[in-house]
């Protein structure tokens, strides 16, 4: 993609997010307190995972994720996926699916 195509795709995504928000739909990355918006671009894996979790109920998660996968060099959380989750893995085994672990009582 050219830089212009990237710009158009990003503008289209954020316009969609703003339309959802204007229609009363929750958009976590825009609705959160401005002091916490850094979660979506944080280098801290825990903060990025928190942002990814907050994306799950968003009506735009699919579209946002598609944008993120189409632009793997774009840093940050898109559609509930962190930067590392969206980047292609060359020559390595696929990542294991996320699963919850249960702690057993001693």
VMD Tcl script that builds the backbone (N, CA, C; Angstrom):
set m [mol new atoms 318]
animate dup $m
set s [atomselect $m all]
$s set {name element resname resid chain x y z} {
  {N N UNK 1 A 0.835 -1.194 0.000}
  {CA C UNK 1 A 0.000 0.000 0.000}
  {C C UNK 1 A 0.874 1.249 0.000}
  {N N UNK 2 A 0.382 2.255 -0.652}
  {CA C UNK 2 A 1.104 3.522 -0.662}
  {C C UNK 2 A 0.779 4.294 0.612}
  {N N UNK 3 A 1.550 5.309 0.883}
  {CA C UNK 3 A 1.305 6.142 2.061}
  {C C UNK 3 A -0.078 6.792 1.980}
  {N N UNK 4 A -0.492 7.158 0.786}
  {CA C UNK 4 A -1.815 7.768 0.607}
  {C C UNK 4 A -2.916 6.760 0.898}
  {N N UNK 5 A -2.756 5.528 0.432}
  {CA C UNK 5 A -3.747 4.485 0.722}
  {C C UNK 5 A -3.824 4.193 2.223}
  {N N UNK 6 A -2.672 4.193 2.886}
  {CA C UNK 6 A -2.640 4.007 4.342}
  {C C UNK 6 A -3.405 5.127 5.043}
  {N N UNK 7 A -3.171 6.358 4.609}
  {CA C UNK 7 A -3.833 7.507 5.214}
  {C C UNK 7 A -5.345 7.425 5.024}
  {N N UNK 8 A -5.765 7.054 3.822}
  {CA C UNK 8 A -7.193 6.938 3.527}
  {C C UNK 8 A -7.828 5.843 4.389}
  {N N UNK 9 A -7.164 4.701 4.508}
  {CA C UNK 9 A -7.696 3.591 5.305}
  {C C UNK 9 A -7.816 3.989 6.773}
  {N N UNK 10 A -6.822 4.671 7.297}
  {CA C UNK 10 A -6.850 5.112 8.696}
  {C C UNK 10 A -7.963 6.135 8.902}
  {N N UNK 11 A -8.100 7.086 7.990}
  {CA C UNK 11 A -9.150 8.093 8.078}
  {C C UNK 11 A -10.526 7.441 8.029}
  {N N UNK 12 A -10.690 6.448 7.158}
  {CA C UNK 12 A -11.954 5.725 7.037}
  {C C UNK 12 A -12.297 5.010 8.350}
  {N N UNK 13 A -11.305 4.354 8.966}
  {CA C UNK 13 A -11.535 3.661 10.230}
  {C C UNK 13 A -11.949 4.640 11.320}
  {N N UNK 14 A -11.218 5.728 11.471}
  {CA C UNK 14 A -11.540 6.663 12.540}
  {C C UNK 14 A -12.844 7.407 12.293}
  {N N UNK 15 A -13.205 7.607 11.042}
  {CA C UNK 15 A -14.524 8.194 10.737}
  {C C UNK 15 A -15.630 7.237 11.168}
  {N N UNK 16 A -15.429 5.950 10.924}
  {CA C UNK 16 A -16.399 4.936 11.332}
  {C C UNK 16 A -16.536 4.919 12.859}
  {N N UNK 17 A -15.412 4.961 13.562}
  {CA C UNK 17 A -15.447 4.981 15.025}
  {C C UNK 17 A -16.200 6.208 15.537}
  {N N UNK 18 A -15.955 7.338 14.935}
  {CA C UNK 18 A -16.632 8.568 15.349}
  {C C UNK 18 A -18.136 8.498 15.063}
  {N N UNK 19 A -18.520 7.896 13.937}
  {CA C UNK 19 A -19.957 7.744 13.630}
  {C C UNK 19 A -20.638 6.837 14.654}
  {N N UNK 20 A -19.984 5.739 15.003}
  {CA C UNK 20 A -20.546 4.859 16.035}
  {C C UNK 20 A -20.753 5.627 17.333}
  {N N UNK 21 A -19.732 6.357 17.711}
  {CA C UNK 21 A -19.784 7.131 18.960}
  {C C UNK 21 A -20.895 8.175 18.902}
  {N N UNK 22 A -21.024 8.851 17.771}
  {CA C UNK 22 A -22.062 9.875 17.614}
  {C C UNK 22 A -23.460 9.270 17.700}
  {N N UNK 23 A -23.584 7.984 17.366}
  {CA C UNK 23 A -24.869 7.288 17.434}
  {C C UNK 23 A -25.070 6.571 18.768}
  {N N UNK 24 A -24.246 6.906 19.742}
  {CA C UNK 24 A -24.425 6.360 21.082}
  {C C UNK 24 A -23.827 4.992 21.319}
  {N N UNK 25 A -23.072 4.469 20.349}
  {CA C UNK 25 A -22.424 3.174 20.529}
  {C C UNK 25 A -21.121 3.373 21.314}
  {N N UNK 26 A -20.811 2.484 22.260}
  {CA C UNK 26 A -19.547 2.613 22.986}
  {C C UNK 26 A -18.352 2.296 22.087}
  {N N UNK 27 A -17.344 3.127 22.181}
  {CA C UNK 27 A -16.084 2.939 21.463}
  {C C UNK 27 A -14.993 3.107 22.522}
  {N N UNK 28 A -14.551 2.002 23.132}
  {CA C UNK 28 A -13.656 2.083 24.286}
  {C C UNK 28 A -12.411 2.939 24.090}
  {N N UNK 29 A -11.767 2.856 22.940}
  {CA C UNK 29 A -10.530 3.616 22.740}
  {C C UNK 29 A -10.774 5.122 22.688}
  {N N UNK 30 A -11.993 5.523 22.358}
  {CA C UNK 30 A -12.331 6.947 22.327}
  {C C UNK 30 A -13.079 7.394 23.578}
  {N N UNK 31 A -13.812 6.470 24.190}
  {CA C UNK 31 A -14.632 6.821 25.350}
  {C C UNK 31 A -13.840 6.880 26.658}
  {N N UNK 32 A -12.709 6.191 26.698}
  {CA C UNK 32 A -11.926 6.130 27.931}
  {C C UNK 32 A -11.360 7.510 28.281}
  {N N UNK 33 A -11.089 7.712 29.546}
  {CA C UNK 33 A -10.481 8.964 30.007}
  {C C UNK 33 A -9.231 9.254 29.167}
  {N N UNK 34 A -9.066 10.483 28.690}
  {CA C UNK 34 A -7.906 10.813 27.853}
  {C C UNK 34 A -6.559 10.441 28.481}
  {N N UNK 35 A -6.478 10.447 29.799}
  {CA C UNK 35 A -5.228 10.081 30.469}
  {C C UNK 35 A -4.919 8.589 30.326}
  {N N UNK 36 A -5.915 7.797 29.945}
  {CA C UNK 36 A -5.715 6.352 29.806}
  {C C UNK 36 A -5.669 5.890 28.353}
  {N N UNK 37 A -5.769 6.794 27.408}
  {CA C UNK 37 A -5.745 6.399 25.999}
  {C C UNK 37 A -4.405 5.811 25.576}
  {N N UNK 38 A -3.384 6.086 26.354}
  {CA C UNK 38 A -2.066 5.533 26.045}
  {C C UNK 38 A -2.054 4.008 26.083}
  {N N UNK 39 A -3.064 3.403 26.729}
  {CA C UNK 39 A -3.111 1.942 26.807}
  {C C UNK 39 A -3.066 1.312 25.421}
  {N N UNK 40 A -3.675 1.952 24.431}
  {CA C UNK 40 A -3.749 1.393 23.079}
  {C C UNK 40 A -2.419 1.480 22.340}
  {N N UNK 41 A -1.480 2.258 22.851}
  {CA C UNK 41 A -0.166 2.363 22.208}
  {C C UNK 41 A 0.969 2.124 23.194}
  {N N UNK 42 A 0.665 1.482 24.292}
  {CA C UNK 42 A 1.665 1.256 25.331}
  {C C UNK 42 A 2.667 0.175 24.945}
  {N N UNK 43 A 3.922 0.368 25.372}
  {CA C UNK 43 A 4.959 -0.652 25.209}
  {C C UNK 43 A 4.822 -1.742 26.270}
  {N N UNK 44 A 4.078 -1.447 27.329}
  {CA C UNK 44 A 3.902 -2.406 28.419}
  {C C UNK 44 A 2.915 -3.490 27.997}
  {N N UNK 45 A 3.342 -4.762 27.979}
  {CA C UNK 45 A 2.444 -5.836 27.540}
  {C C UNK 45 A 1.157 -5.919 28.365}
  {N N UNK 46 A 1.227 -5.673 29.645}
  {CA C UNK 46 A 0.031 -5.722 30.489}
  {C C UNK 46 A -0.970 -4.640 30.117}
  {N N UNK 47 A -0.475 -3.449 29.846}
  {CA C UNK 47 A -1.369 -2.358 29.445}
  {C C UNK 47 A -1.973 -2.632 28.072}
  {N N UNK 48 A -1.161 -3.163 27.144}
  {CA C UNK 48 A -1.671 -3.480 25.810}
  {C C UNK 48 A -2.736 -4.579 25.898}
  {N N UNK 49 A -2.524 -5.572 26.753}
  {CA C UNK 49 A -3.518 -6.634 26.930}
  {C C UNK 49 A -4.813 -6.079 27.518}
  {N N UNK 50 A -4.697 -5.131 28.447}
  {CA C UNK 50 A -5.889 -4.493 29.015}
  {C C UNK 50 A -6.666 -3.780 27.913}
  {N N UNK 51 A -5.966 -3.021 27.079}
  {CA C UNK 51 A -6.631 -2.328 25.970}
  {C C UNK 51 A -7.300 -3.333 25.032}
  {N N UNK 52 A -6.605 -4.428 24.733}
  {CA C UNK 52 A -7.167 -5.451 23.845}
  {C C UNK 52 A -8.440 -6.033 24.446}
  {N N UNK 53 A -8.451 -6.245 25.741}
  {CA C UNK 53 A -9.635 -6.767 26.425}
  {C C UNK 53 A -10.781 -5.767 26.363}
  {N N UNK 54 A -10.465 -4.485 26.505}
  {CA C UNK 54 A -11.502 -3.449 26.450}
  {C C UNK 54 A -12.121 -3.344 25.057}
  {N N UNK 55 A -11.399 -3.774 24.029}
  {CA C UNK 55 A -11.899 -3.732 22.649}
  {C C UNK 55 A -12.996 -4.765 22.384}
  {N N UNK 56 A -12.989 -5.850 23.118}
  {CA C UNK 56 A -13.850 -6.992 22.803}
  {C C UNK 56 A -15.315 -6.614 22.565}
  {N N UNK 57 A -15.959 -5.823 23.428}
  {CA C UNK 57 A -17.378 -5.534 23.186}
  {C C UNK 57 A -17.639 -4.444 22.137}
  {N N UNK 58 A -16.602 -3.842 21.610}
  {CA C UNK 58 A -16.764 -2.738 20.659}
  {C C UNK 58 A -17.377 -3.235 19.360}
  {N N UNK 59 A -18.356 -2.513 18.873}
  {CA C UNK 59 A -19.037 -2.865 17.624}
  {C C UNK 59 A -18.101 -2.776 16.418}
  {N N UNK 60 A -17.016 -2.020 16.540}
  {CA C UNK 60 A -16.072 -1.849 15.434}
  {C C UNK 60 A -14.886 -2.796 15.532}
  {N N UNK 61 A -14.900 -3.747 16.455}
  {CA C UNK 61 A -13.739 -4.622 16.661}
  {C C UNK 61 A -13.341 -5.352 15.375}
  {N N UNK 62 A -14.305 -5.847 14.627}
  {CA C UNK 62 A -13.980 -6.574 13.389}
  {C C UNK 62 A -13.292 -5.662 12.382}
  {N N UNK 63 A -13.878 -4.507 12.126}
  {CA C UNK 63 A -13.314 -3.563 11.155}
  {C C UNK 63 A -11.948 -3.058 11.613}
  {N N UNK 64 A -11.850 -2.788 12.880}
  {CA C UNK 64 A -10.597 -2.298 13.448}
  {C C UNK 64 A -9.518 -3.382 13.341}
  {N N UNK 65 A -9.894 -4.625 13.630}
  {CA C UNK 65 A -8.953 -5.732 13.505}
  {C C UNK 65 A -8.494 -5.942 12.071}
  {N N UNK 66 A -9.422 -5.794 11.131}
  {CA C UNK 66 A -9.067 -5.919 9.714}
  {C C UNK 66 A -8.057 -4.840 9.329}
  {N N UNK 67 A -8.280 -3.627 9.813}
  {CA C UNK 67 A -7.332 -2.545 9.554}
  {C C UNK 67 A -5.967 -2.910 10.150}
  {N N UNK 68 A -5.971 -3.366 11.393}
  {CA C UNK 68 A -4.723 -3.716 12.066}
  {C C UNK 68 A -3.956 -4.821 11.354}
  {N N UNK 69 A -4.660 -5.844 10.876}
  {CA C UNK 69 A -3.989 -6.924 10.146}
  {C C UNK 69 A -3.471 -6.441 8.794}
  {N N UNK 70 A -4.183 -5.530 8.161}
  {CA C UNK 70 A -3.745 -4.986 6.868}
  {C C UNK 70 A -2.561 -4.035 7.030}
  {N N UNK 71 A -2.368 -3.531 8.253}
  {CA C UNK 71 A -1.288 -2.584 8.535}
  {C C UNK 71 A -0.481 -3.084 9.737}
  {N N UNK 72 A 0.221 -4.217 9.591}
  {CA C UNK 72 A 0.906 -4.822 10.730}
  {C C UNK 72 A 2.034 -3.971 11.309}
  {N N UNK 73 A 2.528 -3.035 10.551}
  {CA C UNK 73 A 3.587 -2.166 11.082}
  {C C UNK 73 A 3.042 -1.003 11.907}
  {N N UNK 74 A 1.748 -0.817 11.838}
  {CA C UNK 74 A 1.086 0.219 12.638}
  {C C UNK 74 A 1.150 -0.235 14.101}
  {N N UNK 75 A 1.715 0.589 14.961}
  {CA C UNK 75 A 1.905 0.203 16.350}
  {C C UNK 75 A 0.630 0.415 17.148}
  {N N UNK 76 A 0.312 -0.510 18.011}
  {CA C UNK 76 A -0.817 -0.348 18.921}
  {C C UNK 76 A -1.822 -1.472 18.826}
  {N N UNK 77 A -2.859 -1.344 19.626}
  {CA C UNK 77 A -3.923 -2.338 19.689}
  {C C UNK 77 A -5.006 -1.961 18.691}
  {N N UNK 78 A -5.377 -2.921 17.866}
  {CA C UNK 78 A -6.449 -2.735 16.895}
  {C C UNK 78 A -7.350 -3.964 16.935}
  {N N UNK 79 A -8.625 -3.764 17.150}
  {CA C UNK 79 A -9.577 -4.861 17.131}
  {C C UNK 79 A -9.309 -5.941 18.157}
  {N N UNK 80 A -8.786 -5.553 19.289}
  {CA C UNK 80 A -8.515 -6.517 20.348}
  {C C UNK 80 A -7.228 -7.295 20.172}
  {N N UNK 81 A -6.375 -6.864 19.254}
  {CA C UNK 81 A -5.098 -7.528 19.026}
  {C C UNK 81 A -3.950 -6.555 19.255}
  {N N UNK 82 A -2.952 -7.019 19.992}
  {CA C UNK 82 A -1.778 -6.192 20.237}
  {C C UNK 82 A -0.907 -6.167 18.973}
  {N N UNK 83 A 0.084 -5.295 18.971}
  {CA C UNK 83 A 1.000 -5.203 17.839}
  {C C UNK 83 A 1.625 -6.565 17.553}
  {N N UNK 84 A 2.108 -7.236 18.579}
  {CA C UNK 84 A 2.761 -8.541 18.401}
  {C C UNK 84 A 1.807 -9.579 17.827}
  {N N UNK 85 A 0.558 -9.542 18.215}
  {CA C UNK 85 A -0.422 -10.506 17.713}
  {C C UNK 85 A -0.776 -10.263 16.248}
  {N N UNK 86 A -0.654 -9.033 15.811}
  {CA C UNK 86 A -1.018 -8.698 14.427}
  {C C UNK 86 A 0.126 -8.874 13.448}
  {N N UNK 87 A 1.363 -8.886 13.928}
  {CA C UNK 87 A 2.504 -8.969 13.027}
  {C C UNK 87 A 2.694 -10.384 12.514}
  {N N UNK 88 A 3.010 -10.517 11.234}
  {CA C UNK 88 A 3.236 -11.845 10.667}
  {C C UNK 88 A 4.419 -12.519 11.356}
  {N N UNK 89 A 4.289 -13.815 11.556}
  {CA C UNK 89 A 5.356 -14.585 12.191}
  {C C UNK 89 A 6.045 -15.399 11.111}
  {N N UNK 90 A 7.226 -14.984 10.747}
  {CA C UNK 90 A 7.955 -15.637 9.659}
  {C C UNK 90 A 8.851 -16.747 10.216}
  {N N UNK 91 A 8.684 -17.940 9.639}
  {CA C UNK 91 A 9.567 -19.040 9.983}
  {C C UNK 91 A 9.399 -19.593 11.389}
  {N N UNK 92 A 8.307 -19.250 12.051}
  {CA C UNK 92 A 8.082 -19.754 13.402}
  {C C UNK 92 A 6.728 -20.435 13.454}
  {N N UNK 93 A 6.558 -21.235 14.485}
  {CA C UNK 93 A 5.282 -21.909 14.670}
  {C C UNK 93 A 4.210 -20.888 15.002}
  {N N UNK 94 A 2.958 -21.189 14.639}
  {CA C UNK 94 A 1.858 -20.272 14.987}
  {C C UNK 94 A 1.718 -20.151 16.496}
  {N N UNK 95 A 1.229 -19.010 16.930}
  {CA C UNK 95 A 0.982 -18.797 18.358}
  {C C UNK 95 A -0.133 -19.704 18.825}
  {N N UNK 96 A -0.038 -20.094 20.079}
  {CA C UNK 96 A -1.119 -20.858 20.680}
  {C C UNK 96 A -2.269 -19.917 20.963}
  {N N UNK 97 A -3.475 -20.454 20.891}
  {CA C UNK 97 A -4.654 -19.651 21.199}
  {C C UNK 97 A -4.628 -19.277 22.669}
  {N N UNK 98 A -5.145 -18.106 22.981}
  {CA C UNK 98 A -5.222 -17.668 24.371}
  {C C UNK 98 A -6.232 -18.542 25.097}
  {N N UNK 99 A -5.840 -19.030 26.249}
  {CA C UNK 99 A -6.745 -19.827 27.076}
  {C C UNK 99 A -6.620 -19.369 28.507}
  {N N UNK 100 A -7.695 -19.548 29.232}
  {CA C UNK 100 A -7.656 -19.218 30.655}
  {C C UNK 100 A -7.059 -20.389 31.387}
  {N N UNK 101 A -6.254 -20.083 32.387}
  {CA C UNK 101 A -5.706 -21.138 33.227}
  {C C UNK 101 A -6.388 -21.100 34.561}
  {N N UNK 102 A -6.593 -22.271 35.100}
  {CA C UNK 102 A -7.225 -22.367 36.414}
  {C C UNK 102 A -6.153 -22.766 37.425}
  {N N UNK 103 A -6.112 -22.030 38.502}
  {CA C UNK 103 A -5.185 -22.377 39.567}
  {C C UNK 103 A -5.848 -23.413 40.457}
  {N N UNK 104 A -5.105 -24.401 40.825}
  {CA C UNK 104 A -5.656 -25.408 41.711}
  {C C UNK 104 A -5.299 -25.069 43.137}
  {N N UNK 105 A -6.204 -25.383 44.022}
  {CA C UNK 105 A -5.980 -25.127 45.445}
  {C C UNK 105 A -5.036 -26.184 46.000}
  {N N UNK 106 A -4.160 -25.779 46.895}
  {CA C UNK 106 A -3.193 -26.710 47.487}
  {C C UNK 106 A -3.806 -27.445 48.650}
}
mol reanalyze $m
mol bondsrecalc $m
mol representation Tube
mol addrep $m
